[in-house]
Amino acid sequence: MTDDADDKPVPAPAPAVSRSDAGSEEWKERGVFWRAFFYIVGTHFLLAFMALLFYVGDHANK
């Protein structure tokens, strides 16, 4: 008893579609820019929050 599905050729998988600029230097530079931007902005928000805590602590009724 043979299986007909084994006798048929299997089609090759389609090549993966990739963006033309996915590996370009411009794409990587943009990623570095956004990462640095968020780190800098996040650091400033953290420092502003800590300054606010010191300000509130300094003006607390003791």
PDB file of N, CA, C and O in Angstrom:
ATOM      1  N   MET A   1       0.851  -1.171   0.000  1.00  0.00           N
ATOM      2  CA  MET A   1       0.000   0.000   0.000  1.00  0.00           C
ATOM      3  C   MET A   1       0.897   1.234   0.000  1.00  0.00           C
ATOM      4  O   MET A   1       1.714   1.411   0.903  1.00  0.00           O
ATOM      5  N   THR A   2       0.745   2.078  -1.003  1.00  0.00           N
ATOM      6  CA  THR A   2       1.560   3.286  -1.098  1.00  0.00           C
ATOM      7  C   THR A   2       0.689   4.511  -0.906  1.00  0.00           C
ATOM      8  O   THR A   2      -0.508   4.505  -1.193  1.00  0.00           O
ATOM      9  N   ASP A   3       1.320   5.552  -0.416  1.00  0.00           N
ATOM     10  CA  ASP A   3       0.614   6.812  -0.190  1.00  0.00           C
ATOM     11  C   ASP A   3       0.912   7.747  -1.355  1.00  0.00           C
ATOM     12  O   ASP A   3       2.078   7.977  -1.676  1.00  0.00           O
ATOM     13  N   ASP A   4      -0.120   8.289  -1.993  1.00  0.00           N
ATOM     14  CA  ASP A   4       0.071   9.166  -3.150  1.00  0.00           C
ATOM     15  C   ASP A   4       0.715  10.498  -2.760  1.00  0.00           C
ATOM     16  O   ASP A   4       1.353  11.134  -3.599  1.00  0.00           O
ATOM     17  N   ALA A   5       0.564  10.927  -1.521  1.00  0.00           N
ATOM     18  CA  ALA A   5       1.113  12.218  -1.096  1.00  0.00           C
ATOM     19  C   ALA A   5       2.633  12.191  -1.083  1.00  0.00           C
ATOM     20  O   ALA A   5       3.261  13.236  -1.253  1.00  0.00           O
ATOM     21  N   ASP A   6       3.252  11.014  -0.883  1.00  0.00           N
ATOM     22  CA  ASP A   6       4.708  10.925  -0.846  1.00  0.00           C
ATOM     23  C   ASP A   6       5.320  11.002  -2.236  1.00  0.00           C
ATOM     24  O   ASP A   6       6.499  11.330  -2.370  1.00  0.00           O
ATOM     25  N   ASP A   7       4.549  10.709  -3.263  1.00  0.00           N
ATOM     26  CA  ASP A   7       5.075  10.695  -4.622  1.00  0.00           C
ATOM     27  C   ASP A   7       5.097  12.081  -5.264  1.00  0.00           C
ATOM     28  O   ASP A   7       5.789  12.281  -6.262  1.00  0.00           O
ATOM     29  N   LYS A   8       4.359  13.033  -4.713  1.00  0.00           N
ATOM     30  CA  LYS A   8       4.279  14.362  -5.311  1.00  0.00           C
ATOM     31  C   LYS A   8       5.475  15.204  -4.863  1.00  0.00           C
ATOM     32  O   LYS A   8       5.872  15.145  -3.699  1.00  0.00           O
ATOM     33  N   PRO A   9       6.050  15.985  -5.776  1.00  0.00           N
ATOM     34  CA  PRO A   9       7.165  16.854  -5.373  1.00  0.00           C
ATOM     35  C   PRO A   9       6.671  17.986  -4.464  1.00  0.00           C
ATOM     36  O   PRO A   9       5.575  18.519  -4.638  1.00  0.00           O
ATOM     37  N   VAL A  10       7.492  18.321  -3.523  1.00  0.00           N
ATOM     38  CA  VAL A  10       7.156  19.387  -2.577  1.00  0.00           C
ATOM     39  C   VAL A  10       7.670  20.703  -3.147  1.00  0.00           C
ATOM     40  O   VAL A  10       8.849  20.800  -3.488  1.00  0.00           O
ATOM     41  N   PRO A  11       6.815  21.719  -3.259  1.00  0.00           N
ATOM     42  CA  PRO A  11       7.283  22.998  -3.794  1.00  0.00           C
ATOM     43  C   PRO A  11       8.256  23.674  -2.817  1.00  0.00           C
ATOM     44  O   PRO A  11       8.145  23.534  -1.599  1.00  0.00           O
ATOM     45  N   ALA A  12       9.194  24.396  -3.385  1.00  0.00           N
ATOM     46  CA  ALA A  12      10.176  25.108  -2.564  1.00  0.00           C
ATOM     47  C   ALA A  12       9.495  26.271  -1.853  1.00  0.00           C
ATOM     48  O   ALA A  12       8.594  26.896  -2.412  1.00  0.00           O
ATOM     49  N   PRO A  13       9.913  26.565  -0.636  1.00  0.00           N
ATOM     50  CA  PRO A  13       9.307  27.695   0.084  1.00  0.00           C
ATOM     51  C   PRO A  13       9.656  29.015  -0.599  1.00  0.00           C
ATOM     52  O   PRO A  13      10.720  29.159  -1.202  1.00  0.00           O
ATOM     53  N   ALA A  14       8.756  29.952  -0.492  1.00  0.00           N
ATOM     54  CA  ALA A  14       8.976  31.268  -1.093  1.00  0.00           C
ATOM     55  C   ALA A  14      10.063  32.005  -0.313  1.00  0.00           C
ATOM     56  O   ALA A  14      10.150  31.869   0.908  1.00  0.00           O
ATOM     57  N   PRO A  15      10.881  32.774  -1.002  1.00  0.00           N
ATOM     58  CA  PRO A  15      11.914  33.527  -0.286  1.00  0.00           C
ATOM     59  C   PRO A  15      11.284  34.571   0.629  1.00  0.00           C
ATOM     60  O   PRO A  15      10.230  35.128   0.323  1.00  0.00           O
ATOM     61  N   ALA A  16      11.929  34.821   1.731  1.00  0.00           N
ATOM     62  CA  ALA A  16      11.417  35.787   2.697  1.00  0.00           C
ATOM     63  C   ALA A  16      11.483  37.187   2.102  1.00  0.00           C
ATOM     64  O   ALA A  16      12.466  37.564   1.464  1.00  0.00           O
ATOM     65  N   VAL A  17      10.432  37.937   2.324  1.00  0.00           N
ATOM     66  CA  VAL A  17      10.395  39.314   1.838  1.00  0.00           C
ATOM     67  C   VAL A  17      11.038  40.189   2.898  1.00  0.00           C
ATOM     68  O   VAL A  17      10.626  40.190   4.058  1.00  0.00           O
ATOM     69  N   SER A  18      12.046  40.928   2.486  1.00  0.00           N
ATOM     70  CA  SER A  18      12.720  41.801   3.442  1.00  0.00           C
ATOM     71  C   SER A  18      12.684  43.227   2.933  1.00  0.00           C
ATOM     72  O   SER A  18      12.601  43.475   1.730  1.00  0.00           O
ATOM     73  N   ARG A  19      12.746  44.153   3.862  1.00  0.00           N
ATOM     74  CA  ARG A  19      12.788  45.560   3.489  1.00  0.00           C
ATOM     75  C   ARG A  19      14.151  45.869   2.905  1.00  0.00           C
ATOM     76  O   ARG A  19      15.164  45.338   3.359  1.00  0.00           O
ATOM     77  N   SER A  20      14.174  46.708   1.922  1.00  0.00           N
ATOM     78  CA  SER A  20      15.442  47.005   1.260  1.00  0.00           C
ATOM     79  C   SER A  20      16.385  47.786   2.159  1.00  0.00           C
ATOM     80  O   SER A  20      17.602  47.714   1.992  1.00  0.00           O
ATOM     81  N   ASP A  21      15.829  48.539   3.122  1.00  0.00           N
ATOM     82  CA  ASP A  21      16.688  49.348   3.983  1.00  0.00           C
ATOM     83  C   ASP A  21      16.882  48.741   5.370  1.00  0.00           C
ATOM     84  O   ASP A  21      17.386  49.414   6.269  1.00  0.00           O
ATOM     85  N   ALA A  22      16.492  47.489   5.556  1.00  0.00           N
ATOM     86  CA  ALA A  22      16.551  46.881   6.885  1.00  0.00           C
ATOM     87  C   ALA A  22      17.969  46.739   7.393  1.00  0.00           C
ATOM     88  O   ALA A  22      18.189  46.823   8.602  1.00  0.00           O
ATOM     89  N   GLY A  23      18.936  46.528   6.527  1.00  0.00           N
ATOM     90  CA  GLY A  23      20.306  46.346   6.973  1.00  0.00           C
ATOM     91  C   GLY A  23      21.196  47.529   6.664  1.00  0.00           C
ATOM     92  O   GLY A  23      22.411  47.453   6.847  1.00  0.00           O
ATOM     93  N   SER A  24      20.616  48.618   6.201  1.00  0.00           N
ATOM     94  CA  SER A  24      21.433  49.748   5.793  1.00  0.00           C
ATOM     95  C   SER A  24      21.944  50.521   7.001  1.00  0.00           C
ATOM     96  O   SER A  24      21.400  50.423   8.101  1.00  0.00           O
ATOM     97  N   GLU A  25      22.984  51.278   6.774  1.00  0.00           N
ATOM     98  CA  GLU A  25      23.561  52.098   7.843  1.00  0.00           C
ATOM     99  C   GLU A  25      22.593  53.184   8.290  1.00  0.00           C
ATOM    100  O   GLU A  25      22.565  53.547   9.466  1.00  0.00           O
ATOM    101  N   GLU A  26      21.801  53.703   7.360  1.00  0.00           N
ATOM    102  CA  GLU A  26      20.851  54.754   7.727  1.00  0.00           C
ATOM    103  C   GLU A  26      19.835  54.229   8.734  1.00  0.00           C
ATOM    104  O   GLU A  26      19.473  54.927   9.681  1.00  0.00           O
ATOM    105  N   TRP A  27      19.380  53.005   8.530  1.00  0.00           N
ATOM    106  CA  TRP A  27      18.413  52.395   9.447  1.00  0.00           C
ATOM    107  C   TRP A  27      19.035  52.223  10.832  1.00  0.00           C
ATOM    108  O   TRP A  27      18.379  52.487  11.840  1.00  0.00           O
ATOM    109  N   LYS A  28      20.281  51.788  10.889  1.00  0.00           N
ATOM    110  CA  LYS A  28      20.963  51.596  12.167  1.00  0.00           C
ATOM    111  C   LYS A  28      21.226  52.926  12.859  1.00  0.00           C
ATOM    112  O   LYS A  28      21.088  53.033  14.078  1.00  0.00           O
ATOM    113  N   GLU A  29      21.604  53.939  12.086  1.00  0.00           N
ATOM    114  CA  GLU A  29      21.842  55.257  12.668  1.00  0.00           C
ATOM    115  C   GLU A  29      20.563  55.828  13.259  1.00  0.00           C
ATOM    116  O   GLU A  29      20.591  56.462  14.313  1.00  0.00           O
ATOM    117  N   ARG A  30      19.445  55.604  12.585  1.00  0.00           N
ATOM    118  CA  ARG A  30      18.167  56.084  13.098  1.00  0.00           C
ATOM    119  C   ARG A  30      17.832  55.388  14.412  1.00  0.00           C
ATOM    120  O   ARG A  30      17.321  56.023  15.335  1.00  0.00           O
ATOM    121  N   GLY A  31      18.113  54.095  14.506  1.00  0.00           N
ATOM    122  CA  GLY A  31      17.866  53.364  15.747  1.00  0.00           C
ATOM    123  C   GLY A  31      18.728  53.866  16.886  1.00  0.00           C
ATOM    124  O   GLY A  31      18.262  53.982  18.020  1.00  0.00           O
ATOM    125  N   VAL A  32      19.982  54.164  16.591  1.00  0.00           N
ATOM    126  CA  VAL A  32      20.882  54.695  17.620  1.00  0.00           C
ATOM    127  C   VAL A  32      20.397  56.062  18.073  1.00  0.00           C
ATOM    128  O   VAL A  32      20.426  56.367  19.265  1.00  0.00           O
ATOM    129  N   PHE A  33      19.951  56.886  17.133  1.00  0.00           N
ATOM    130  CA  PHE A  33      19.449  58.214  17.484  1.00  0.00           C
ATOM    131  C   PHE A  33      18.268  58.114  18.438  1.00  0.00           C
ATOM    132  O   PHE A  33      18.242  58.786  19.468  1.00  0.00           O
ATOM    133  N   TRP A  34      17.283  57.272  18.099  1.00  0.00           N
ATOM    134  CA  TRP A  34      16.094  57.166  18.948  1.00  0.00           C
ATOM    135  C   TRP A  34      16.424  56.571  20.308  1.00  0.00           C
ATOM    136  O   TRP A  34      15.863  56.991  21.321  1.00  0.00           O
ATOM    137  N   ARG A  35      17.324  55.601  20.342  1.00  0.00           N
ATOM    138  CA  ARG A  35      17.712  55.010  21.619  1.00  0.00           C
ATOM    139  C   ARG A  35      18.387  56.053  22.504  1.00  0.00           C
ATOM    140  O   ARG A  35      18.064  56.164  23.686  1.00  0.00           O
ATOM    141  N   ALA A  36      19.309  56.808  21.946  1.00  0.00           N
ATOM    142  CA  ALA A  36      19.990  57.853  22.715  1.00  0.00           C
ATOM    143  C   ALA A  36      18.996  58.924  23.156  1.00  0.00           C
ATOM    144  O   ALA A  36      19.070  59.415  24.283  1.00  0.00           O
ATOM    145  N   PHE A  37      18.072  59.286  22.278  1.00  0.00           N
ATOM    146  CA  PHE A  37      17.071  60.292  22.617  1.00  0.00           C
ATOM    147  C   PHE A  37      16.237  59.854  23.813  1.00  0.00           C
ATOM    148  O   PHE A  37      16.035  60.633  24.744  1.00  0.00           O
ATOM    149  N   PHE A  38      15.753  58.616  23.798  1.00  0.00           N
ATOM    150  CA  PHE A  38      14.928  58.133  24.904  1.00  0.00           C
ATOM    151  C   PHE A  38      15.739  57.992  26.189  1.00  0.00           C
ATOM    152  O   PHE A  38      15.222  58.273  27.270  1.00  0.00           O
ATOM    153  N   TYR A  39      16.991  57.566  26.097  1.00  0.00           N
ATOM    154  CA  TYR A  39      17.825  57.480  27.290  1.00  0.00           C
ATOM    155  C   TYR A  39      18.055  58.861  27.890  1.00  0.00           C
ATOM    156  O   TYR A  39      17.979  59.026  29.107  1.00  0.00           O
ATOM    157  N   ILE A  40      18.333  59.847  27.056  1.00  0.00           N
ATOM    158  CA  ILE A  40      18.587  61.200  27.558  1.00  0.00           C
ATOM    159  C   ILE A  40      17.325  61.791  28.168  1.00  0.00           C
ATOM    160  O   ILE A  40      17.370  62.356  29.261  1.00  0.00           O
ATOM    161  N   VAL A  41      16.201  61.667  27.472  1.00  0.00           N
ATOM    162  CA  VAL A  41      14.936  62.195  27.992  1.00  0.00           C
ATOM    163  C   VAL A  41      14.544  61.463  29.271  1.00  0.00           C
ATOM    164  O   VAL A  41      14.116  62.094  30.238  1.00  0.00           O
ATOM    165  N   GLY A  42      14.684  60.152  29.287  1.00  0.00           N
ATOM    166  CA  GLY A  42      14.351  59.380  30.489  1.00  0.00           C
ATOM    167  C   GLY A  42      15.219  59.753  31.673  1.00  0.00           C
ATOM    168  O   GLY A  42      14.731  59.840  32.800  1.00  0.00           O
ATOM    169  N   THR A  43      16.499  59.974  31.430  1.00  0.00           N
ATOM    170  CA  THR A  43      17.403  60.386  32.506  1.00  0.00           C
ATOM    171  C   THR A  43      17.000  61.744  33.054  1.00  0.00           C
ATOM    172  O   THR A  43      17.028  61.952  34.267  1.00  0.00           O
ATOM    173  N   HIS A  44      16.629  62.667  32.186  1.00  0.00           N
ATOM    174  CA  HIS A  44      16.222  63.988  32.653  1.00  0.00           C
ATOM    175  C   HIS A  44      14.926  63.919  33.459  1.00  0.00           C
ATOM    176  O   HIS A  44      14.781  64.628  34.455  1.00  0.00           O
ATOM    177  N   PHE A  45      13.986  63.078  33.042  1.00  0.00           N
ATOM    178  CA  PHE A  45      12.763  62.912  33.832  1.00  0.00           C
ATOM    179  C   PHE A  45      13.079  62.323  35.206  1.00  0.00           C
ATOM    180  O   PHE A  45      12.512  62.757  36.209  1.00  0.00           O
ATOM    181  N   LEU A  46      13.963  61.352  35.260  1.00  0.00           N
ATOM    182  CA  LEU A  46      14.348  60.758  36.536  1.00  0.00           C
ATOM    183  C   LEU A  46      15.010  61.794  37.437  1.00  0.00           C
ATOM    184  O   LEU A  46      14.693  61.876  38.624  1.00  0.00           O
ATOM    185  N   LEU A  47      15.923  62.579  36.885  1.00  0.00           N
ATOM    186  CA  LEU A  47      16.594  63.607  37.683  1.00  0.00           C
ATOM    187  C   LEU A  47      15.621  64.689  38.130  1.00  0.00           C
ATOM    188  O   LEU A  47      15.739  65.193  39.247  1.00  0.00           O
ATOM    189  N   ALA A  48      14.663  65.057  37.283  1.00  0.00           N
ATOM    190  CA  ALA A  48      13.660  66.046  37.676  1.00  0.00           C
ATOM    191  C   ALA A  48      12.793  65.506  38.810  1.00  0.00           C
ATOM    192  O   ALA A  48      12.453  66.246  39.734  1.00  0.00           O
ATOM    193  N   PHE A  49      12.435  64.237  38.750  1.00  0.00           N
ATOM    194  CA  PHE A  49      11.643  63.635  39.822  1.00  0.00           C
ATOM    195  C   PHE A  49      12.429  63.603  41.127  1.00  0.00           C
ATOM    196  O   PHE A  49      11.879  63.887  42.191  1.00  0.00           O
ATOM    197  N   MET A  50      13.707  63.259  41.050  1.00  0.00           N
ATOM    198  CA  MET A  50      14.537  63.241  42.260  1.00  0.00           C
ATOM    199  C   MET A  50      14.707  64.650  42.825  1.00  0.00           C
ATOM    200  O   MET A  50      14.701  64.825  44.044  1.00  0.00           O
ATOM    201  N   ALA A  51      14.858  65.654  41.966  1.00  0.00           N
ATOM    202  CA  ALA A  51      14.960  67.035  42.435  1.00  0.00           C
ATOM    203  C   ALA A  51      13.663  67.453  43.117  1.00  0.00           C
ATOM    204  O   ALA A  51      13.690  68.152  44.129  1.00  0.00           O
ATOM    205  N   LEU A  52      12.528  67.027  42.567  1.00  0.00           N
ATOM    206  CA  LEU A  52      11.241  67.323  43.189  1.00  0.00           C
ATOM    207  C   LEU A  52      11.148  66.681  44.570  1.00  0.00           C
ATOM    208  O   LEU A  52      10.644  67.300  45.506  1.00  0.00           O
ATOM    209  N   LEU A  53      11.626  65.451  44.704  1.00  0.00           N
ATOM    210  CA  LEU A  53      11.614  64.796  46.014  1.00  0.00           C
ATOM    211  C   LEU A  53      12.474  65.553  47.020  1.00  0.00           C
ATOM    212  O   LEU A  53      12.070  65.724  48.170  1.00  0.00           O
ATOM    213  N   PHE A  54      13.643  66.005  46.606  1.00  0.00           N
ATOM    214  CA  PHE A  54      14.493  66.785  47.502  1.00  0.00           C
ATOM    215  C   PHE A  54      13.837  68.116  47.864  1.00  0.00           C
ATOM    216  O   PHE A  54      13.923  68.559  49.010  1.00  0.00           O
ATOM    217  N   TYR A  55      13.183  68.754  46.895  1.00  0.00           N
ATOM    218  CA  TYR A  55      12.511  70.021  47.157  1.00  0.00           C
ATOM    219  C   TYR A  55      11.383  69.833  48.162  1.00  0.00           C
ATOM    220  O   TYR A  55      11.265  70.602  49.116  1.00  0.00           O
ATOM    221  N   VAL A  56      10.556  68.819  47.955  1.00  0.00           N
ATOM    222  CA  VAL A  56       9.439  68.553  48.866  1.00  0.00           C
ATOM    223  C   VAL A  56       9.972  68.165  50.243  1.00  0.00           C
ATOM    224  O   VAL A  56       9.430  68.593  51.261  1.00  0.00           O
ATOM    225  N   GLY A  57      11.025  67.362  50.279  1.00  0.00           N
ATOM    226  CA  GLY A  57      11.601  66.970  51.562  1.00  0.00           C
ATOM    227  C   GLY A  57      12.209  68.136  52.306  1.00  0.00           C
ATOM    228  O   GLY A  57      12.153  68.181  53.535  1.00  0.00           O
ATOM    229  N   ASP A  58      12.789  69.080  51.587  1.00  0.00           N
ATOM    230  CA  ASP A  58      13.400  70.245  52.221  1.00  0.00           C
ATOM    231  C   ASP A  58      12.343  71.181  52.793  1.00  0.00           C
ATOM    232  O   ASP A  58      12.595  71.853  53.794  1.00  0.00           O
ATOM    233  N   HIS A  59      11.167  71.237  52.178  1.00  0.00           N
ATOM    234  CA  HIS A  59      10.111  72.137  52.623  1.00  0.00           C
ATOM    235  C   HIS A  59       9.052  71.430  53.470  1.00  0.00           C
ATOM    236  O   HIS A  59       7.978  71.987  53.699  1.00  0.00           O
ATOM    237  N   ALA A  60       9.330  70.243  53.926  1.00  0.00           N
ATOM    238  CA  ALA A  60       8.373  69.508  54.759  1.00  0.00           C
ATOM    239  C   ALA A  60       8.363  70.109  56.165  1.00  0.00           C
ATOM    240  O   ALA A  60       9.384  70.592  56.654  1.00  0.00           O
ATOM    241  N   ASN A  61       7.214  70.071  56.793  1.00  0.00           N
ATOM    242  CA  ASN A  61       7.111  70.549  58.178  1.00  0.00           C
ATOM    243  C   ASN A  61       7.748  69.524  59.093  1.00  0.00           C
ATOM    244  O   ASN A  61       7.383  68.349  59.098  1.00  0.00           O
ATOM    245  N   LYS A  62       8.713  70.002  59.869  1.00  0.00           N
ATOM    246  CA  LYS A  62       9.414  69.081  60.770  1.00  0.00           C
ATOM    247  C   LYS A  62       9.041  69.343  62.199  1.00  0.00           C
ATOM    248  O   LYS A  62       9.533  68.665  63.100  1.00  0.00           O
TER     249      LYS A  62
END
